[in-house]
Amino acid sequence: SAARTPIGRFLGGLAPLIPLLGVLKTFNVLVLASGVMSGYAMYFYARVRTGDAAAAWMGGLLFGFSPFMSARAAEHFSLTLAAPLPIFGYLTYRIFSRPSLGLACAAGATVAWAFLSDVYYAVYCLLWLALMAAYTLLTVETRPADVGRAWPRALVDLAIVCLGGLIVGILLRGGGQVDVFGMRVSFTRLYTPVLMLTLMIGVRVWMALSVRPR
């Protein structure tokens, strides 16, 4: 199934090793190469950020050859192609310190690379970019609690509690299905509920702080 992913078809069509090694051995080489590439990319990024070669080496090892990567290599090969994430982190770090059009184009190409590897990784890059933009453009200051507008915070708190209950229910019983106006909605995976919970927590923190553009 992993060979039928977009990046698997792309690499399978271009890999010159197939006539020499065959499909199976070529796929194994790509699996090993993906871990090495992801690990080295994280090593490079951590070395730039920390200046500590030993810590960067350990970070690259844990990132490129983590249990998550090893488990996904058997059934979800696209998730092992995680090298775009640290590369995007490095490029945004460079853009933050000294912006240029070339770095911006390289960052955009890296997002495309992440999309070809796995759609989730492109989403992670865009979330990373949104956090960087918010950190760059906004300043945060505290303010006294506004008693008169407590009901919006109460609604967000209620949404957080409900989403938390939904996540616990999926963990305990595997989720289920409900009919909403004739449409069947399934709740069997944690991806969307956890994303919504994270967004609601972010909104709640936003409401507790006063954020103004710089």
FENCOR-V503175 format. One record per residue. RES is the residue in one small letter. SS is DSSP state (hx for helix, st for strand, lp for the rest). OMEGA is omega as a letter, one per 40 degrees, with the letter a starting at -180 (NA if undefined). Layout:
[[RES & SS & OMEGA] [RES & SS & OMEGA]]
This chain:
[[s & lp & a] [a & hx & a] [a & hx & a] [r & hx & i] [t & lp & a] [p & hx & a] [i & hx & i] [g & hx & i] [r & hx & a] [f & hx & a] [l & hx & i] [g & hx & i] [g & hx & a] [l & hx & a] [a & lp & i] [p & lp & a] [l & lp & a] [i & hx & i] [p & hx & a] [l & hx & a] [l & hx & a] [g & hx & a] [v & hx & a] [l & hx & a] [k & hx & i] [t & hx & i] [f & hx & i] [n & hx & i] [v & hx & i] [l & hx & i] [v & hx & i] [l & hx & a] [a & hx & a] [s & hx & i] [g & hx & i] [v & hx & a] [m & hx & i] [s & hx & i] [g & hx & a] [y & hx & i] [a & hx & i] [m & hx & i] [y & hx & a] [f & hx & a] [y & hx & a] [a & hx & i] [r & hx & i] [v & hx & a] [r & hx & a] [t & hx & a] [g & lp & a] [d & lp & a] [a & hx & a] [a & hx & i] [a & hx & i] [a & hx & i] [w & hx & i] [m & hx & i] [g & hx & i] [g & hx & i] [l & hx & a] [l & hx & a] [f & hx & a] [g & hx & a] [f & lp & i] [s & lp & i] [p & hx & i] [f & hx & a] [m & hx & a] [s & hx & a] [a & hx & a] [r & hx & a] [a & hx & a] [a & hx & a] [e & hx & a] [h & lp & a] [f & hx & a] [s & hx & a] [l & hx & i] [t & hx & i] [l & lp & a] [a & lp & a] [a & hx & a] [p & hx & a] [l & hx & i] [p & hx & i] [i & hx & i] [f & hx & i] [g & hx & i] [y & hx & a] [l & hx & i] [t & hx & i] [y & hx & i] [r & hx & i] [i & hx & a] [f & hx & a] [s & hx & a] [r & lp & a] [p & lp & i] [s & lp & i] [l & hx & i] [g & hx & i] [l & hx & i] [a & hx & i] [c & hx & i] [a & hx & i] [a & hx & i] [g & hx & i] [a & hx & i] [t & hx & i] [v & hx & i] [a & hx & i] [w & hx & i] [a & hx & i] [f & hx & i] [l & hx & i] [s & hx & i] [d & lp & a] [v & hx & a] [y & hx & a] [y & hx & i] [a & hx & i] [v & hx & i] [y & hx & i] [c & hx & a] [l & hx & i] [l & hx & i] [w & hx & i] [l & hx & i] [a & hx & i] [l & hx & i] [m & hx & i] [a & hx & i] [a & hx & i] [y & hx & a] [t & hx & a] [l & hx & a] [l & st & i] [t & st & a] [v & st & i] [e & st & a] [t & lp & i] [r & lp & i] [p & lp & i] [a & lp & i] [d & lp & a] [v & hx & a] [g & hx & a] [r & hx & a] [a & hx & a] [w & hx & i] [p & hx & i] [r & hx & i] [a & hx & i] [l & hx & i] [v & hx & i] [d & hx & i] [l & hx & i] [a & hx & i] [i & hx & i] [v & hx & a] [c & hx & i] [l & hx & i] [g & hx & i] [g & hx & i] [l & hx & i] [i & hx & i] [v & hx & i] [g & hx & i] [i & hx & i] [l & hx & a] [l & hx & a] [r & hx & i] [g & lp & i] [g & lp & a] [g & st & a] [q & st & i] [v & st & i] [d & st & i] [v & st & i] [f & lp & i] [g & lp & i] [m & st & i] [r & st & i] [v & st & a] [s & st & i] [f & st & a] [t & lp & a] [r & lp & a] [l & lp & a] [y & hx & a] [t & hx & i] [p & hx & i] [v & hx & i] [l & hx & i] [m & hx & i] [l & hx & i] [t & hx & i] [l & hx & i] [m & hx & i] [i & hx & i] [g & hx & i] [v & hx & a] [r & hx & i] [v & hx & i] [w & hx & a] [m & hx & i] [a & hx & a] [l & lp & i] [s & st & a] [v & st & i] [r & st & i] [p & st & i] [r & lp & NA]]
